[in-house]
Amino acid sequence: MPPGPWESCFWVGGLLLWLSVGSSGDAPPTPQPKCADFQSANLFEGTDLKVQFLLFVRSNPSCGQLVEGSSDLQNSGFNATLGTKLIIHGFRVLGTKPSWIDKFIRTLLHAMNANVIAVDWIYGSTGVYFSAVKNVIKLSLEISLFLNKLLMLGVSESSIHIIGVSLGAHVGGMVGQLFGGQLGQITDLGIRIPVGHVDYFVNGGQDQPGCPTFFYAGYSYLICDHMRAVHLYISALENSCPLMAFPCASYKAFLAGHCLDCFNPFLLSCPRIGLVEQGGVKIEPLPKEVKVYLLTTSSAPYCMHHSLVEFHLKELRNKDTNIEVTFLSSNVTSSSKITIPKQQRHGKGIMAHATPQCQINQVKFKFQSSNRVWKKDRTTIIGKFCTALLPVNDREKMVCLPDPVNLQASVTVSRDLKIACV
């Protein structure tokens, strides 16, 4: 499906109190809006769509209002001058409301004043997967008809932002196609192949830190990696720590330190996950299907700072040189491996650390042994260590240890690391 003007893809609250204040007058109490919620279905009735559009506004983020036609929208608190966020959930095997949807809505409304509309297609998304897939086109058409009602109220196409999750991401892409790529933004979560202007491959796009790696974990093994995109997006809305990514040809090349800035093709405006306009990309026209990479922690807020780490050998060697580098702050450690190919002096890699670089106070080195069982490896190397925070737009930002580092095989060496905060 062709992307809209801005698409990004991912792979892989509020307490409502109604207060009644008495008075001596005869004025009737202010009517309370009737709150609507998602439907529930089961395996035997999950065939028809039965679509509901639920509107949530900032003044009442926990109360959804069922809006079907233009009259409902006009009487619901919908504000045509604000942006509109349309959330589309995915396949619901048990026909239940998505567990993440309430928090997603509250977080969106806390982050910005907007019309948030949740598309409830529980009935059409439950049962067997291929039946839900068959409903994608029909649902896309229903959403398009609904969006046309918004346009009739004066809403601009450019102010509409579709957020699709899992199978809902395919729906979002199809809706964007029906509007000829004129919708303001489409953010789709959970697909392997690049399809948007910018495609985020978080931790390489497959196994996510903190998720089970064995079948015995049951349902969590099946869903944890896939749903991490939702939690990353929520976290990006909740926290100021940026989830910044870097364009690169592959995940392997990114980890090896071959992609250090965002000059090509973004002219140094690195893309970020969240509500930043166009993901922080400031060029026109937007490039298409650019793969970008970033590393995260295993739990919220997920964000990591990325640093280039380099080691320069004083003398050439006839074999590969592997050095484990560890950053230490007050209570956090992060490690990475630098490989220097034989007959080369220079090796580099990417270090991801949860604390800012200026809070790292020590760096440790361990020169990997050649694993000679019959004799202890006493090989020593001497070299220079340098590091810089990504994006490395200027090599003058590199910070190097003032003295050479002497390493003996399998022996850990520590050095103080002092980097000024900016």
C-alpha positions as CSV (number, residue, x, y, z in Angstrom):
1,M,0.0,0.0,0.0
2,P,1.5,3.4,-0.9
3,P,2.3,5.5,2.1
4,G,0.6,8.7,3.0
5,P,2.4,12.1,3.5
6,W,4.0,10.8,6.7
7,E,4.1,7.2,7.8
8,S,6.2,5.4,10.3
9,C,6.2,1.7,11.0
10,F,7.5,-0.5,13.8
11,W,8.6,-4.0,14.0
12,V,9.8,-6.5,15.1
13,G,-4.4,8.7,34.0
14,G,-6.7,10.1,34.4
15,L,-9.3,10.0,37.2
16,L,-12.8,11.2,36.4
17,L,-14.8,12.8,39.2
18,W,-18.3,14.2,38.8
19,L,-19.0,16.8,41.4
20,S,-22.5,18.0,42.1
21,V,-22.7,21.4,43.8
22,G,-26.1,22.4,45.3
23,S,-27.5,25.9,45.0
24,S,-30.6,27.7,46.1
25,G,-31.6,28.3,42.5
26,D,-33.8,26.1,40.3
27,A,-31.3,25.6,37.5
28,P,-31.3,21.9,36.5
29,P,-28.0,19.9,37.0
30,T,-25.7,19.7,34.1
31,P,-26.4,16.4,32.2
32,Q,-23.7,13.8,32.3
33,P,-22.6,12.3,29.0
34,K,-23.4,8.7,28.5
35,C,-20.1,6.7,28.3
36,A,-19.7,4.0,25.7
37,D,-17.2,1.2,25.7
38,F,-15.8,-1.5,23.4
39,Q,-18.0,-4.5,22.5
40,S,-17.3,-8.1,23.4
41,A,-17.6,-11.0,21.0
42,N,-16.8,-14.7,20.9
43,L,-15.7,-17.3,18.4
44,F,-19.3,-18.0,17.3
45,E,-20.4,-14.5,16.5
46,G,-17.2,-12.8,15.4
47,T,-18.0,-12.5,11.7
48,D,-19.9,-9.2,11.1
49,L,-18.0,-6.0,11.6
50,K,-20.5,-4.0,13.8
51,V,-18.0,-1.1,13.8
52,Q,-18.2,1.5,16.6
53,F,-16.4,4.9,16.5
54,L,-15.7,6.0,20.1
55,L,-14.7,9.6,20.6
56,F,-12.5,10.6,23.6
57,V,-11.6,14.3,24.4
58,R,-9.1,15.8,26.7
59,S,-11.7,17.1,29.2
60,N,-13.1,13.6,29.7
61,P,-10.4,11.1,28.6
62,S,-12.0,8.0,30.3
63,C,-15.5,8.5,28.8
64,G,-15.9,7.3,25.2
65,Q,-18.9,8.7,23.2
66,L,-20.4,6.7,20.4
67,V,-20.4,8.8,17.3
68,E,-21.9,7.5,14.1
69,G,-23.1,10.5,12.0
70,S,-22.4,14.2,11.7
71,S,-25.1,15.1,14.3
72,D,-23.4,12.8,16.9
73,L,-20.0,14.5,16.2
74,Q,-21.4,18.0,16.5
75,N,-23.1,17.2,19.8
76,S,-20.2,15.2,21.3
77,G,-17.5,17.8,22.0
78,F,-15.7,17.0,18.8
79,N,-13.6,20.0,17.8
80,A,-12.9,20.4,14.1
81,T,-10.1,22.9,14.7
82,L,-8.0,20.3,16.5
83,G,-6.1,17.4,15.1
84,T,-7.8,14.0,15.0
85,K,-6.1,10.7,16.0
86,L,-7.8,7.5,14.8
87,I,-6.7,4.3,16.6
88,I,-7.3,1.0,14.9
89,H,-6.7,-2.2,16.9
90,G,-5.7,-5.6,15.4
91,F,-6.8,-9.2,15.5
92,R,-8.6,-10.1,18.8
93,V,-8.5,-13.9,19.1
94,L,-10.9,-14.0,22.1
95,G,-13.1,-11.1,21.1
96,T,-12.1,-8.9,24.0
97,K,-11.2,-5.2,24.3
98,P,-7.4,-4.5,23.8
99,S,-5.7,-4.3,27.2
100,W,-3.6,-1.4,26.1
101,I,-6.2,0.8,24.5
102,D,-7.3,2.8,27.6
103,K,-3.8,3.8,28.5
104,F,-3.0,4.6,24.9
105,I,-6.0,7.0,24.7
106,R,-5.2,8.7,28.1
107,T,-1.6,9.2,27.2
108,L,-2.4,10.6,23.8
109,L,-4.8,13.1,25.3
110,H,-2.3,14.1,28.0
111,A,0.4,14.6,25.4
112,M,-1.7,16.8,23.2
113,N,-5.2,18.3,22.9
114,A,-6.9,16.4,20.1
115,N,-9.9,14.4,19.1
116,V,-9.1,10.7,19.7
117,I,-11.4,8.3,18.0
118,A,-11.0,4.6,18.8
119,V,-12.3,2.2,16.0
120,D,-14.0,-0.7,17.7
121,W,-14.2,-3.6,15.2
122,I,-14.0,-6.4,17.9
123,Y,-16.7,-8.4,16.1
124,G,-14.9,-8.4,12.8
125,S,-11.5,-9.0,14.3
126,T,-12.2,-12.1,16.4
127,G,-12.5,-15.8,15.6
128,V,-10.0,-17.3,13.1
129,Y,-7.4,-15.0,11.7
130,F,-8.2,-15.4,8.0
131,S,-11.8,-14.3,8.7
132,A,-10.5,-11.1,10.3
133,V,-8.2,-10.5,7.3
134,K,-11.2,-10.8,5.0
135,N,-12.8,-7.9,6.9
136,V,-9.9,-5.5,6.3
137,I,-11.2,-4.1,3.0
138,K,-14.7,-3.7,4.3
139,L,-13.5,-2.0,7.5
140,S,-11.2,0.3,5.5
141,L,-14.3,1.4,3.4
142,E,-16.3,2.1,6.6
143,I,-13.5,4.1,8.1
144,S,-13.2,6.1,4.9
145,L,-16.9,6.9,4.9
146,F,-16.6,8.1,8.5
147,L,-13.6,10.3,7.7
148,N,-15.6,11.9,4.9
149,K,-18.1,13.0,7.5
150,L,-15.3,14.7,9.4
151,L,-14.2,16.4,6.2
152,M,-17.8,17.7,5.8
153,L,-17.5,19.3,9.2
154,G,-14.4,21.3,8.1
155,V,-11.7,18.9,9.2
156,S,-8.6,19.0,6.9
157,E,-7.1,15.8,5.6
158,S,-3.7,16.9,6.8
159,S,-4.9,17.1,10.4
160,I,-5.9,13.4,10.4
161,H,-3.5,10.9,12.0
162,I,-4.2,7.2,11.8
163,I,-2.5,4.9,14.3
164,G,-2.8,1.2,13.4
165,V,-1.7,-1.8,15.5
166,S,-1.0,-5.2,14.0
167,L,-3.8,-6.1,11.5
168,G,-5.1,-2.6,12.2
169,A,-1.9,-1.3,10.6
170,H,-2.9,-2.9,7.3
171,V,-6.3,-1.2,7.6
172,G,-4.6,2.1,8.2
173,G,-2.5,1.7,5.1
174,M,-5.5,0.9,3.0
175,V,-7.4,3.9,4.3
176,G,-4.4,6.0,3.4
177,Q,-4.6,4.6,-0.2
178,L,-8.3,5.3,-0.5
179,F,-7.5,9.0,0.3
180,G,-4.8,9.1,-2.3
181,G,-2.0,9.6,0.2
182,Q,-3.4,12.9,1.4
183,L,-3.9,12.2,5.1
184,G,-1.6,13.9,7.4
185,Q,0.1,11.0,9.1
186,I,-0.1,7.2,9.4
187,T,1.7,5.4,12.2
188,D,1.5,1.6,11.8
189,L,2.9,-0.8,14.4
190,G,4.2,-4.3,13.9
191,I,5.5,-5.3,10.4
192,R,8.8,-6.7,9.1
193,I,9.2,-5.1,5.7
194,P,9.7,-1.4,5.0
195,V,6.5,0.2,3.8
196,G,6.5,3.8,5.1
197,H,8.6,6.9,4.7
198,V,10.5,5.8,7.8
199,D,10.6,2.3,9.2
200,Y,11.9,1.7,12.7
201,F,13.6,-1.6,13.3
202,V,13.9,-1.6,17.1
203,N,16.6,-3.9,18.4
204,G,16.8,-5.2,14.9
205,G,13.1,-5.7,14.6
206,Q,12.8,-9.2,16.0
207,D,13.6,-10.4,19.6
208,Q,13.0,-7.6,22.1
209,P,14.9,-7.4,25.4
210,G,12.8,-8.6,28.3
211,C,10.6,-10.9,26.2
212,P,10.5,-14.7,26.7
213,T,12.7,-16.7,24.4
214,F,11.2,-20.1,24.9
215,F,7.7,-21.7,24.1
216,Y,7.1,-22.6,27.7
217,A,6.2,-18.9,28.4
218,G,3.0,-19.5,26.5
219,Y,1.0,-16.6,25.2
220,S,3.6,-14.1,26.4
221,Y,6.1,-15.8,24.1
222,L,3.8,-15.2,21.1
223,I,2.7,-11.7,21.8
224,C,5.5,-9.9,23.8
225,D,7.8,-9.0,20.9
226,H,4.9,-8.1,18.6
227,M,3.2,-5.7,21.0
228,R,6.4,-4.0,22.2
229,A,5.8,-1.3,19.5
230,V,2.6,-0.2,21.3
231,H,4.4,0.1,24.6
232,L,7.3,1.9,23.0
233,Y,4.9,4.5,21.5
234,I,3.1,5.0,24.8
235,S,6.4,5.4,26.5
236,A,7.6,7.9,23.9
237,L,4.5,10.0,24.7
238,E,5.0,9.8,28.4
239,N,8.7,10.6,28.7
240,S,11.1,13.2,27.5
241,C,13.9,10.7,26.8
242,P,14.0,10.6,23.0
243,L,13.7,7.3,21.1
244,M,16.0,8.4,18.3
245,A,16.9,6.2,15.4
246,F,19.6,6.1,12.8
247,P,19.4,5.2,9.1
248,C,21.5,2.2,8.1
249,A,21.6,-0.5,5.4
250,S,21.3,-3.3,8.0
251,Y,21.2,-4.0,11.8
252,K,24.6,-5.6,11.6
253,A,26.1,-2.5,10.0
254,F,24.5,-0.3,12.6
255,L,25.9,-2.4,15.5
256,A,29.3,-2.3,13.9
257,G,29.3,1.5,14.0
258,H,29.0,2.1,10.3
259,C,26.0,4.5,10.6
260,L,26.7,7.3,13.0
261,D,24.7,10.2,11.8
262,C,21.5,11.1,10.0
263,F,23.0,13.2,7.1
264,N,21.9,10.8,4.4
265,P,19.0,11.1,3.7
266,F,17.7,13.2,6.5
267,L,20.3,16.1,6.4
268,L,21.1,15.5,10.1
269,S,17.5,15.6,11.4
270,C,17.4,12.2,13.1
271,P,13.9,10.6,13.2
272,R,12.2,10.0,16.6
273,I,9.3,7.8,17.7
274,G,6.4,9.8,19.1
275,L,4.3,12.8,18.2
276,V,7.1,15.0,17.0
277,E,6.0,16.5,13.7
278,Q,7.1,14.2,10.9
279,G,9.1,12.3,13.4
280,G,11.6,15.1,13.7
281,V,12.5,14.8,10.0
282,K,12.8,18.3,8.5
283,I,13.3,17.7,4.8
284,E,10.9,17.8,1.9
285,P,10.0,15.8,0.1
286,L,10.1,13.0,2.6
287,P,12.2,9.9,1.5
288,K,10.4,6.6,1.2
289,E,11.2,3.3,2.9
290,V,14.2,4.4,4.8
291,K,15.2,1.8,7.4
292,V,16.4,3.2,10.7
293,Y,17.7,1.4,13.8
294,L,17.8,1.9,17.5
295,L,18.4,-0.1,20.7
296,T,16.2,0.0,23.8
297,T,16.1,-1.3,27.4
298,S,13.8,-4.2,28.4
299,S,11.3,-2.0,30.3
300,A,9.8,1.5,30.2
301,P,10.9,4.1,29.5
302,Y,12.9,2.0,27.1
303,C,15.1,4.8,25.8
304,M,18.9,4.3,25.4
305,H,21.7,6.7,24.5
306,H,23.9,5.5,21.7
307,S,27.6,6.0,21.7
308,L,30.4,5.2,19.2
309,V,33.3,3.3,20.8
310,E,36.6,3.0,19.1
311,F,39.9,1.3,19.8
312,H,43.1,2.1,17.8
313,L,45.9,-0.5,18.0
314,K,49.5,0.7,18.3
315,E,50.7,-2.3,16.3
316,L,49.2,-4.5,13.6
317,R,48.2,-8.1,14.5
318,N,48.0,-11.2,12.3
319,K,44.6,-12.2,13.8
320,D,41.3,-10.5,14.7
321,T,41.4,-8.6,18.0
322,N,38.2,-8.7,20.2
323,I,37.8,-6.3,23.1
324,E,34.8,-6.1,25.4
325,V,34.1,-2.5,26.5
326,T,31.9,-1.8,29.5
327,F,30.6,1.6,30.6
328,L,29.8,2.1,34.3
329,S,27.7,4.7,36.0
330,S,26.5,4.8,39.6
331,N,24.3,1.8,39.3
332,V,24.1,0.8,35.6
333,T,26.5,-1.1,33.3
334,S,26.4,-1.5,29.6
335,S,28.7,-3.5,27.4
336,S,29.7,-3.8,23.7
337,K,32.3,-5.7,21.7
338,I,34.9,-4.1,19.4
339,T,36.4,-6.3,16.7
340,I,39.6,-5.1,15.0
341,P,40.2,-7.2,11.8
342,K,43.6,-8.7,11.3
343,Q,46.2,-6.4,9.7
344,Q,44.1,-3.4,10.7
345,R,44.6,-0.9,13.4
346,H,41.1,0.4,14.0
347,G,37.9,-1.2,15.3
348,K,34.6,0.3,16.4
349,G,31.1,-0.5,17.6
350,I,27.9,0.9,19.1
351,M,27.3,1.1,22.8
352,A,23.8,1.7,24.1
353,H,23.5,2.9,27.7
354,A,20.5,3.9,29.8
355,T,22.2,6.9,31.5
356,P,23.5,10.0,29.7
357,Q,27.1,9.8,28.6
358,C,28.2,12.5,31.0
359,Q,27.0,10.3,33.9
360,I,29.3,7.5,33.0
361,N,32.3,7.6,35.3
362,Q,34.3,4.5,34.4
363,V,35.1,2.3,31.4
364,K,36.4,-1.3,31.6
365,F,38.3,-3.2,28.9
366,K,38.8,-7.0,28.5
367,F,41.0,-8.3,25.7
368,Q,39.5,-11.6,24.7
369,S,41.8,-14.6,25.0
370,S,42.7,-16.8,22.0
371,N,41.4,-19.8,24.1
372,R,44.6,-21.9,24.0
373,V,43.7,-24.7,26.4
374,W,47.3,-25.9,26.8
375,K,48.9,-22.6,27.6
376,K,47.8,-19.4,29.2
377,D,47.5,-16.6,26.7
378,R,49.8,-13.8,27.8
379,T,49.4,-11.7,24.7
380,T,49.3,-8.0,25.3
381,I,48.1,-5.1,23.2
382,I,48.4,-1.3,23.5
383,G,46.0,1.1,22.0
384,K,43.9,4.3,22.2
385,F,40.3,4.4,23.2
386,C,37.8,7.1,22.1
387,T,34.0,7.5,22.2
388,A,31.4,10.0,21.0
389,L,27.6,10.3,21.5
390,L,25.5,9.6,18.4
391,P,24.7,11.3,16.1
392,V,28.4,11.9,15.4
393,N,28.1,14.9,13.1
394,D,31.6,16.3,13.9
395,R,34.6,14.1,14.7
396,E,35.8,16.9,17.1
397,K,33.2,15.7,19.5
398,M,35.2,12.5,20.1
399,V,36.5,12.1,23.7
400,C,39.6,10.0,24.1
401,L,41.4,8.7,27.1
402,P,44.6,10.8,27.6
403,D,46.9,7.8,27.9
404,P,47.3,4.5,26.0
405,V,45.5,1.5,27.3
406,N,47.6,-1.6,28.0
407,L,45.6,-4.9,27.8
408,Q,46.6,-8.5,28.6
409,A,44.5,-11.3,27.4
410,S,41.5,-12.1,29.7
411,V,42.5,-9.4,32.2
412,T,40.0,-6.6,33.0
413,V,41.4,-3.1,33.0
414,S,39.5,-0.1,34.4
415,R,39.9,3.6,33.5
416,D,38.1,6.7,34.7
417,L,36.0,8.4,32.1
418,K,35.2,12.1,32.3
419,I,32.8,13.6,29.8
420,A,31.3,17.0,30.2
421,C,27.5,17.4,30.2
422,V,26.1,19.6,27.4
